[in-house]
Amino acid sequence: MTESDLPVADFHPYRWGDPAHHTELPAAAHETLAAFGVRTPAQPPVDLAELTLPEPAVDAKVLAELAGLVGAEHLDTTTAARLAHTRGWSTPDLLRLRAGDVTDAPDAVVLPGSHQEVVALLEVCERERIAVVPYSGGTSVVGGLAPERAGFTGVIAFDLKRLDALLAVDEISRTATLQAGVRGPEAERLLHEHGLTLGHFPQSYEGASIGGYAAARSAGQASAGYGRFDEMVVGLVLATPRGTLTLGTAPKSAAGPDLRQLVLGSEGSLGVITSVTVRVRPVPAERVYEAWRFDSFAAGADALRQLVQDGPVPTVLRLSDEAETSINLADPAAMFGGGPGGCLAVTGYEGSAAEVAARRAGASALLSAAGGQPLGTEPGESWRSGRYRAPYLRDPLLDAGVLIETLETVTFWSNLHALRAAVTEALSNSLTAQGTPPLVLCHLSHVYETGASLYFTIACAQTDDPVAQWGLAKQAANEAIRAAGAAITHHHGVGTDHREVYAREVGPLAVASLRAVKQVLDPAGILNPGVLIPTSDAAAQDAAAQGGQAEGGA
């Protein structure tokens, strides 16, 4: 099965992904969990069908006006629709819904069918001071779909799934224009009809969409070969309460700062992205994935650094540390069954047969010279075929009483090992102090000539309040990342989870600059309030007190 064969499905409000892909824990997992003191939670998840929500806070006349703009059938105030648009896919998001906490549910869900309808809806919401949550896939794992309500008459989710068309293909320039609501599998299916691919496959691929990719600066698992999503974007259209921004008249330009880059990563705080023009590639004629073993994470990381700096660069390049390799997280079907020992690296090559053969031969020679031991294509293909299955294990693990969550960061190569040690120690100390010693796994997920991203998976027994438990651990990790001089996020985004640390990272002058842009595009502050940009001066003052200006300019 290729990525374009995956279905576009509806998603369960408090479980990861498509409910048709429900996964059971491997038999070997139960013994491992018992050794960590894991016990089934006393209270099972609530039945969402039994939950009730308060009546929408938005005035009925205003709702009728909004319905008139999009059609009555495209404005939904039912409990089911509101619950389905409550928060995102982080572990705390799921735990809160499992416990029956629906405080972040929007008052209504509106489904615009065109850019013009989005602009018209924003005009009404600005006039009525209704907060707006742009919603194109719902896969945020950093609190990006839980805006602040204070000072607003209500909250409405703008679900963009009706904006689902491939608008244009320029086969000469190799660009395509897709509407923001096109989900990953559908984007690939549409492009494959033209012999093209986007090549963007994040782990949230089944649920994430084009607009979300752009709003969060997404990075797919094949970023070594295809690049990050922000590197693919050559144009976009943004709807704001003040009107429309149409950006991108050429691939590159010296006409002032690149405003496309201002919108990319803005997380719905500056406007609603309605379409994106992206660079595309021919569908690869051949794909080969294989695995390598290194004696240590340091040796493997050094080999990957040499590859990405000196070439040839594989399409996919990643490295699991000793702990992640030992439980075989790269192969969900065999998880907890034991990996090959040492550290597992996965390399993938996509392109023409000649290109694949040449890059594979060159990379293999370098990896062998660096101490790598070839494991063949079987473990590499197992990773490729199972890479979307691993997140489905989170739900049965939560059911069993495991607290499991992920976080990521990025730094320069020279700081990589110090950063990994600092974050691992912070997480271990925080969770152990709460009485639940954790398993902290790490892999090197995205590589660049100058640095790399570290992706951590954390698992331990749940306490009676797992949301608070993770909150303390996450705070400790955030502080460790900031103290190490690394970026608070590489591809998950800022949301509300990273907002204060992000303000310290960039400094008060940068925060003030973002606020100034928001004031021009969204003077009433209705767009995802509290997400990305602090809503008060407190964070900026805190950044200044902690040397934020110096950090931001470093």
C-alpha positions as CSV (number, residue, x, y, z in Angstrom):
1,M,0.0,0.0,0.0
2,T,1.3,3.5,-0.9
3,E,0.4,6.8,0.8
4,S,-2.1,7.6,-1.9
5,D,-4.0,4.4,-1.2
6,L,-4.8,5.4,2.4
7,P,-8.4,6.4,2.9
8,V,-9.6,9.8,4.1
9,A,-11.8,9.0,7.1
10,D,-13.6,10.6,9.9
11,F,-11.8,10.6,13.2
12,H,-12.8,9.7,16.8
13,P,-12.8,12.6,19.2
14,Y,-10.6,11.0,21.8
15,R,-8.7,8.4,20.0
16,W,-5.8,8.8,17.5
17,G,-6.7,8.6,13.8
18,D,-9.2,6.4,12.0
19,P,-11.3,4.3,14.3
20,A,-11.3,1.5,11.7
21,H,-7.6,1.1,12.4
22,H,-8.0,0.2,16.1
23,T,-4.9,-1.6,17.4
24,E,-4.4,-4.0,20.2
25,L,-1.2,-4.1,22.3
26,P,1.3,-6.8,21.3
27,A,1.3,-9.7,23.7
28,A,4.9,-9.0,24.9
29,A,3.8,-5.5,26.0
30,H,1.8,-6.6,29.0
31,E,4.8,-8.2,30.8
32,T,6.8,-5.0,30.1
33,L,4.1,-2.8,31.5
34,A,3.7,-4.8,34.7
35,A,7.4,-4.4,35.3
36,F,6.9,-0.6,35.2
37,G,4.1,-0.8,37.8
38,V,1.4,0.0,35.3
39,R,-2.2,-0.5,36.5
40,T,-5.4,-0.1,34.6
41,P,-7.1,3.2,35.5
42,A,-9.9,3.0,38.1
43,Q,-12.2,5.0,35.8
44,P,-12.7,4.0,32.1
45,P,-13.1,6.7,29.5
46,V,-16.5,8.4,29.6
47,D,-19.0,7.6,26.9
48,L,-19.1,10.7,24.8
49,A,-22.7,9.9,23.8
50,E,-23.7,10.6,27.4
51,L,-22.1,14.0,27.5
52,T,-24.1,17.2,27.2
53,L,-22.8,20.6,26.2
54,P,-24.2,24.0,27.2
55,E,-26.2,25.9,24.6
56,P,-24.1,27.9,22.2
57,A,-23.0,31.2,23.7
58,V,-23.2,32.8,20.2
59,D,-26.5,34.7,19.7
60,A,-29.0,32.7,17.6
61,K,-29.5,35.6,15.2
62,V,-25.7,35.7,14.6
63,L,-25.7,32.0,14.0
64,A,-28.5,32.4,11.5
65,E,-26.5,35.1,9.7
66,L,-23.5,32.9,9.5
67,A,-25.6,30.0,8.2
68,G,-27.0,32.3,5.6
69,L,-23.5,32.9,4.3
70,V,-22.6,29.2,3.9
71,G,-26.0,27.4,3.7
72,A,-27.8,26.1,6.8
73,E,-26.5,22.6,6.2
74,H,-23.0,23.9,6.7
75,L,-23.4,25.3,10.2
76,D,-23.5,22.7,12.9
77,T,-24.3,23.2,16.6
78,T,-24.9,19.5,17.5
79,T,-23.0,18.0,20.4
80,A,-21.3,15.5,18.1
81,A,-19.9,18.1,15.8
82,R,-18.7,20.4,18.7
83,L,-17.0,17.5,20.5
84,A,-15.3,16.4,17.2
85,H,-13.7,19.8,17.0
86,T,-12.6,20.0,20.6
87,R,-8.9,20.4,21.0
88,G,-6.4,18.2,19.0
89,W,-4.5,15.0,19.2
90,S,-2.0,15.5,22.1
91,T,-2.1,13.1,25.0
92,P,-3.5,15.8,27.4
93,D,-6.2,16.6,24.8
94,L,-7.3,13.0,24.7
95,L,-7.0,12.5,28.4
96,R,-9.3,15.5,29.1
97,L,-11.9,14.3,26.7
98,R,-11.7,10.8,28.2
99,A,-12.4,12.3,31.6
100,G,-15.4,14.2,30.3
101,D,-13.7,17.7,30.2
102,V,-15.4,19.5,27.3
103,T,-14.6,23.1,28.4
104,D,-12.9,23.9,25.1
105,A,-15.7,22.8,22.9
106,P,-16.6,25.4,20.3
107,D,-20.1,26.9,20.2
108,A,-20.6,26.0,16.6
109,V,-18.8,24.5,13.6
110,V,-19.0,26.3,10.3
111,L,-17.9,24.8,7.0
112,P,-17.2,27.4,4.3
113,G,-17.1,26.3,0.7
114,S,-14.9,29.1,-0.8
115,H,-12.3,31.7,0.0
116,Q,-14.9,34.4,-0.3
117,E,-17.2,32.7,2.2
118,V,-14.2,32.6,4.7
119,V,-13.7,36.3,4.3
120,A,-17.4,37.0,4.8
121,L,-17.5,34.8,7.9
122,L,-14.5,36.6,9.4
123,E,-16.2,40.0,8.9
124,V,-19.2,38.9,10.9
125,C,-17.1,37.3,13.6
126,E,-15.0,40.4,13.9
127,R,-18.1,42.6,14.2
128,E,-19.6,40.3,16.9
129,R,-16.3,39.6,18.7
130,I,-16.4,35.8,18.1
131,A,-13.2,33.9,18.4
132,V,-12.3,31.8,15.4
133,V,-10.4,28.5,15.3
134,P,-9.2,27.6,11.8
135,Y,-9.6,23.8,11.6
136,S,-8.3,21.9,8.7
137,G,-7.2,18.5,10.1
138,G,-7.4,18.8,13.8
139,T,-4.1,17.1,14.4
140,S,-2.4,19.7,16.6
141,V,-0.4,18.2,19.5
142,V,0.6,21.5,21.2
143,G,-2.7,23.1,22.2
144,G,-3.2,24.8,18.9
145,L,-7.0,24.3,18.8
146,A,-7.8,25.6,22.3
147,P,-8.1,29.4,22.1
148,E,-8.8,31.7,25.0
149,R,-12.4,32.6,25.4
150,A,-12.1,35.6,27.7
151,G,-13.3,38.8,26.1
152,F,-15.2,37.1,23.3
153,T,-18.9,36.4,22.8
154,G,-18.2,32.8,21.7
155,V,-15.9,30.5,19.8
156,I,-16.5,29.0,16.3
157,A,-14.5,26.4,14.5
158,F,-14.0,27.0,10.8
159,D,-13.7,23.5,9.4
160,L,-12.2,23.8,5.9
161,K,-12.9,20.2,4.7
162,R,-15.1,21.5,1.9
163,L,-12.1,23.3,0.5
164,D,-10.9,20.1,-0.9
165,A,-9.9,20.7,-4.5
166,L,-6.8,20.5,-6.6
167,L,-7.1,23.9,-8.3
168,A,-4.3,23.9,-10.7
169,V,-1.3,21.9,-11.9
170,D,1.7,23.5,-13.8
171,E,3.5,20.5,-15.1
172,I,6.2,22.7,-16.7
173,S,7.0,24.5,-13.5
174,R,6.1,21.4,-11.4
175,T,3.8,23.3,-9.1
176,A,0.3,22.5,-7.9
177,T,-2.3,24.6,-6.1
178,L,-4.4,22.8,-3.5
179,Q,-7.1,24.1,-1.2
180,A,-6.4,24.1,2.5
181,G,-8.8,21.4,3.5
182,V,-7.3,18.6,1.2
183,R,-6.0,15.9,3.5
184,G,-2.7,14.1,2.9
185,P,-4.0,10.9,1.3
186,E,-6.4,12.8,-1.0
187,A,-3.6,15.3,-2.0
188,E,-1.5,12.3,-3.1
189,R,-4.4,10.7,-5.0
190,L,-5.1,13.9,-6.8
191,L,-1.5,14.5,-7.7
192,H,-0.9,10.9,-8.7
193,E,-3.4,11.4,-11.5
194,H,-0.9,13.8,-13.0
195,G,2.1,11.5,-12.2
196,L,3.2,13.8,-9.4
197,T,3.7,13.6,-5.6
198,L,4.1,16.2,-2.9
199,G,6.4,13.8,-0.9
200,H,5.2,15.1,2.4
201,F,4.4,12.3,4.8
202,P,4.2,13.4,8.5
203,Q,3.1,10.8,11.0
204,S,-0.3,12.6,11.2
205,Y,-0.6,12.1,7.4
206,E,-4.0,10.4,7.6
207,G,-5.6,13.3,9.3
208,A,-3.5,16.4,8.6
209,S,-4.3,18.7,5.7
210,I,-2.6,21.1,3.4
211,G,-3.6,24.2,5.4
212,G,-2.4,22.6,8.6
213,Y,0.9,21.7,7.0
214,A,1.5,25.3,6.1
215,A,0.2,26.8,9.4
216,A,2.4,24.6,11.5
217,R,5.6,24.4,9.3
218,S,5.2,20.7,9.1
219,A,8.1,18.3,8.4
220,G,7.4,15.0,6.8
221,Q,9.3,11.8,7.4
222,A,10.9,12.0,4.0
223,S,12.2,15.6,4.6
224,A,15.8,14.6,3.9
225,G,14.8,14.1,0.2
226,Y,11.7,16.2,-0.3
227,G,12.3,19.0,2.2
228,R,10.1,20.5,4.9
229,F,6.7,21.7,3.9
230,D,7.7,25.4,4.2
231,E,10.4,24.7,1.7
232,M,7.8,23.4,-0.8
233,V,5.5,26.4,-0.6
234,V,5.8,28.9,-3.4
235,G,2.5,30.7,-2.9
236,L,-0.5,30.9,-0.7
237,V,-3.8,32.8,-0.1
238,L,-4.7,34.1,3.3
239,A,-8.2,35.3,4.4
240,T,-8.1,37.8,7.2
241,P,-10.8,40.0,8.9
242,R,-9.2,42.9,7.0
243,G,-9.2,41.2,3.5
244,T,-7.1,38.9,1.5
245,L,-3.4,38.4,1.2
246,T,-2.2,36.7,-2.0
247,L,1.5,35.9,-1.8
248,G,4.0,34.3,-4.2
249,T,4.4,35.6,-7.7
250,A,7.7,33.8,-8.4
251,P,9.7,31.0,-6.8
252,K,12.1,33.5,-5.1
253,S,12.2,37.2,-4.9
254,A,14.4,40.1,-3.6
255,A,11.3,42.3,-3.3
256,G,11.5,42.9,0.5
257,P,11.1,40.2,3.2
258,D,9.4,37.1,2.1
259,L,5.9,37.5,3.5
260,R,5.1,33.8,2.7
261,Q,7.4,32.9,5.5
262,L,5.5,35.2,7.9
263,V,2.3,33.3,7.2
264,L,3.9,29.8,7.3
265,G,4.0,28.8,10.9
266,S,1.5,31.4,12.0
267,E,-0.9,28.7,13.4
268,G,-4.1,30.5,12.5
269,S,-3.3,33.6,14.5
270,L,-2.9,35.9,11.5
271,G,-5.6,34.6,9.1
272,V,-7.1,31.5,7.6
273,I,-5.0,29.9,4.8
274,T,-7.4,28.8,2.1
275,S,-5.1,27.6,-0.6
276,V,-1.4,26.8,-1.1
277,T,0.8,26.5,-4.2
278,V,3.5,23.9,-3.7
279,R,6.5,22.5,-5.5
280,V,5.8,18.9,-6.6
281,R,7.9,16.0,-7.9
282,P,7.3,13.1,-10.3
283,V,6.1,9.9,-8.6
284,P,9.2,7.9,-7.9
285,A,9.7,4.9,-10.1
286,E,11.5,3.0,-7.4
287,R,11.6,2.9,-3.6
288,V,14.2,1.1,-1.5
289,Y,14.3,1.2,2.3
290,E,16.9,-0.5,4.4
291,A,18.3,-0.5,7.9
292,W,21.8,-0.2,9.5
293,R,23.1,-0.9,13.0
294,F,25.5,1.3,14.9
295,D,27.2,0.4,18.2
296,S,26.1,3.7,19.8
297,F,23.9,6.8,19.2
298,A,27.0,9.0,18.9
299,A,28.5,6.8,16.2
300,G,25.2,6.7,14.3
301,A,24.6,10.4,14.6
302,D,28.2,11.1,13.3
303,A,27.5,8.9,10.3
304,L,24.2,10.7,9.5
305,R,25.9,14.1,9.9
306,Q,28.6,13.0,7.3
307,L,25.9,11.9,4.9
308,V,23.8,15.0,5.0
309,Q,26.9,17.3,4.9
310,D,28.9,15.5,2.2
311,G,26.3,13.4,0.4
312,P,24.8,11.5,-1.1
313,V,21.7,12.2,0.9
314,P,18.9,9.5,1.1
315,T,15.3,10.5,0.9
316,V,14.7,9.2,4.4
317,L,17.3,9.3,7.1
318,R,16.7,8.6,10.8
319,L,18.4,7.0,13.8
320,S,16.9,5.5,17.0
321,D,18.8,5.5,20.2
322,E,19.7,2.4,22.2
323,A,16.4,2.5,24.3
324,E,14.2,3.0,21.3
325,T,16.0,0.3,19.3
326,S,15.7,-2.1,22.2
327,I,11.9,-2.1,22.1
328,N,11.8,-2.0,18.3
329,L,9.7,1.1,18.1
330,A,10.6,1.3,14.4
331,D,8.4,-1.8,13.8
332,P,5.0,-1.5,15.6
333,A,4.2,-5.1,14.6
334,A,7.2,-6.4,16.6
335,M,7.2,-3.7,19.3
336,F,8.4,-4.9,22.7
337,G,9.9,-7.9,21.0
338,G,13.4,-6.6,21.0
339,G,15.4,-4.8,18.3
340,P,18.8,-5.6,16.9
341,G,20.7,-4.0,19.7
342,G,22.9,-0.9,19.5
343,C,21.2,1.8,17.5
344,L,19.0,1.3,14.4
345,A,19.2,3.7,11.4
346,V,16.7,3.7,8.6
347,T,17.7,4.9,5.1
348,G,15.2,5.3,2.3
349,Y,15.8,6.0,-1.4
350,E,13.2,7.2,-3.9
351,G,13.5,8.2,-7.5
352,S,14.5,6.7,-10.8
353,A,16.1,3.3,-10.7
354,A,19.5,4.8,-11.7
355,E,19.2,7.5,-9.1
356,V,18.2,5.1,-6.3
357,A,21.1,2.8,-7.2
358,A,23.7,5.5,-7.3
359,R,22.6,7.2,-4.0
360,R,22.3,3.9,-2.3
361,A,25.7,2.8,-3.3
362,G,27.4,6.0,-2.2
363,A,25.5,6.2,1.1
364,S,26.2,2.6,1.9
365,A,29.9,3.1,1.4
366,L,30.0,6.0,3.8
367,L,27.8,4.3,6.4
368,S,30.0,1.2,6.3
369,A,33.2,3.2,6.6
370,A,31.6,5.0,9.6
371,G,31.1,1.6,11.4
372,G,27.5,0.8,10.3
373,Q,26.5,-2.8,9.9
374,P,23.9,-3.4,7.1
375,L,20.7,-5.2,8.2
376,G,19.1,-5.4,4.7
377,T,15.8,-4.2,3.4
378,E,13.5,-6.2,5.6
379,P,13.6,-3.9,8.7
380,G,13.7,-0.9,6.5
381,E,10.5,-2.0,4.7
382,S,8.9,-2.9,8.0
383,W,9.4,0.7,9.2
384,R,8.1,2.1,5.9
385,S,4.9,0.0,5.9
386,G,4.3,0.5,9.7
387,R,5.2,4.1,10.1
388,Y,1.5,5.2,10.4
389,R,0.6,2.4,12.8
390,A,2.8,3.3,15.8
391,P,0.6,6.2,17.0
392,Y,-2.4,3.9,17.1
393,L,-0.7,2.1,20.1
394,R,-1.2,5.2,22.2
395,D,-4.9,4.5,22.8
396,P,-4.6,0.9,24.1
397,L,-1.6,2.1,26.2
398,L,-3.7,4.8,27.8
399,D,-6.5,2.3,28.4
400,A,-3.9,0.1,30.1
401,G,-2.8,2.9,32.4
402,V,0.3,4.1,30.6
403,L,1.1,7.8,30.3
404,I,2.7,8.1,26.8
405,E,3.5,11.3,25.0
406,T,6.1,12.8,22.6
407,L,8.0,16.0,22.2
408,E,10.6,17.3,19.8
409,T,13.3,19.9,19.4
410,V,16.1,20.9,17.1
411,T,19.7,22.2,17.5
412,F,23.1,22.4,15.8
413,W,25.2,19.2,15.5
414,S,27.7,20.5,18.0
415,N,25.0,20.7,20.7
416,L,23.1,17.6,19.8
417,H,24.3,15.2,22.5
418,A,24.2,17.7,25.3
419,L,20.6,18.6,24.4
420,R,19.6,14.9,24.3
421,A,21.1,14.3,27.7
422,A,19.6,17.4,29.3
423,V,16.0,16.7,28.0
424,T,16.3,13.0,29.0
425,E,17.5,13.9,32.5
426,A,14.7,16.6,33.0
427,L,12.0,14.2,32.0
428,S,13.4,11.3,34.1
429,N,13.8,13.5,37.2
430,S,10.4,15.1,36.9
431,L,8.4,11.9,36.4
432,T,10.5,9.9,38.9
433,A,9.9,12.6,41.5
434,Q,6.2,12.0,40.9
435,G,6.6,8.4,41.7
436,T,6.6,7.0,38.1
437,P,10.1,6.3,36.7
438,P,9.8,6.7,32.9
439,L,11.1,5.1,29.8
440,V,12.6,7.9,27.7
441,L,13.2,7.0,24.0
442,C,14.8,9.3,21.4
443,H,15.4,9.3,17.7
444,L,17.0,11.6,15.3
445,S,14.1,12.4,13.0
446,H,15.2,15.2,10.5
447,V,18.6,16.1,9.4
448,Y,20.3,19.2,7.9
449,E,23.8,20.2,7.0
450,T,24.0,22.3,10.2
451,G,21.9,20.3,12.7
452,A,19.2,17.8,13.4
453,S,15.9,17.3,15.2
454,L,15.5,15.1,18.3
455,Y,12.2,13.4,18.8
456,F,11.4,11.9,22.3
457,T,8.8,9.3,23.3
458,I,8.1,9.1,27.0
459,A,6.2,6.3,28.7
460,C,5.5,5.6,32.4
461,A,2.7,4.5,34.7
462,Q,-0.1,7.1,35.1
463,T,-0.8,8.8,38.4
464,D,-4.3,9.6,39.6
465,D,-4.0,12.9,37.6
466,P,-2.1,12.1,34.4
467,V,-2.8,15.5,32.9
468,A,-1.0,17.3,35.8
469,Q,1.6,14.6,35.8
470,W,2.5,15.3,32.1
471,G,2.2,19.0,32.7
472,L,5.1,19.0,35.2
473,A,7.2,16.8,33.0
474,K,6.6,18.9,29.9
475,Q,7.5,22.1,31.8
476,A,10.8,20.5,32.9
477,A,11.6,19.5,29.3
478,N,10.7,22.9,28.0
479,E,13.1,24.5,30.5
480,A,15.8,22.1,29.6
481,I,15.4,22.8,25.9
482,R,15.6,26.6,26.5
483,A,18.6,26.3,28.9
484,A,20.4,24.2,26.2
485,G,19.9,27.0,23.6
486,A,17.8,24.8,21.3
487,A,14.5,25.6,19.6
488,I,11.4,24.8,21.5
489,T,9.8,23.1,18.5
490,H,11.0,21.7,15.2
491,H,7.7,20.7,13.5
492,H,4.9,20.3,16.1
493,G,4.4,24.1,16.4
494,V,4.0,26.5,19.3
495,G,0.3,26.4,20.1
496,T,-0.4,27.2,23.8
497,D,2.0,24.5,25.2
498,H,5.1,26.3,24.0
499,R,3.9,29.9,23.9
500,E,5.7,31.3,26.9
501,V,9.0,29.5,26.2
502,Y,8.8,30.6,22.6
503,A,8.4,34.2,23.7
504,R,11.6,33.8,25.7
505,E,13.3,32.2,22.8
506,V,12.7,35.0,20.4
507,G,12.6,37.9,22.9
508,P,10.2,40.7,23.6
509,L,11.0,42.8,20.5
510,A,10.1,39.8,18.2
511,V,6.9,39.2,20.2
512,A,6.0,42.9,19.8
513,S,6.6,42.7,16.1
514,L,4.3,39.7,15.8
515,R,1.6,41.5,17.8
516,A,2.0,44.5,15.4
517,V,1.4,42.3,12.4
518,K,-1.6,40.7,14.1
519,Q,-3.0,44.2,15.0
520,V,-3.0,45.1,11.2
521,L,-4.5,41.8,10.0
522,D,-6.7,41.0,13.0
523,P,-7.3,44.2,15.0
524,A,-10.1,42.6,17.1
525,G,-7.8,39.7,18.0
526,I,-10.4,37.0,17.0
527,L,-8.1,34.6,15.2
528,N,-7.0,31.7,17.5
529,P,-6.5,34.1,20.5
530,G,-3.7,33.0,22.9
531,V,-2.2,30.6,20.4
532,L,1.4,31.4,19.3
533,I,1.3,35.0,20.3
534,P,0.9,35.9,24.0
535,T,-2.2,37.9,24.6
536,S,-0.6,40.1,27.3
537,D,2.7,41.7,28.0
538,A,3.5,39.2,30.8
539,A,5.4,36.8,28.6
540,A,7.4,39.6,26.9
541,Q,8.3,41.0,30.3
542,D,9.3,37.6,31.5
543,A,11.4,37.2,28.4
544,A,13.2,40.4,29.1
545,A,13.7,39.5,32.7
546,Q,15.4,36.3,31.7
547,G,17.6,37.7,29.0
548,G,15.2,37.1,26.2
549,Q,16.5,39.9,23.9
550,A,20.0,38.5,24.0
551,E,18.7,35.0,23.4
552,G,16.5,36.2,20.5
553,G,19.5,37.9,18.8
554,A,21.9,35.0,19.3
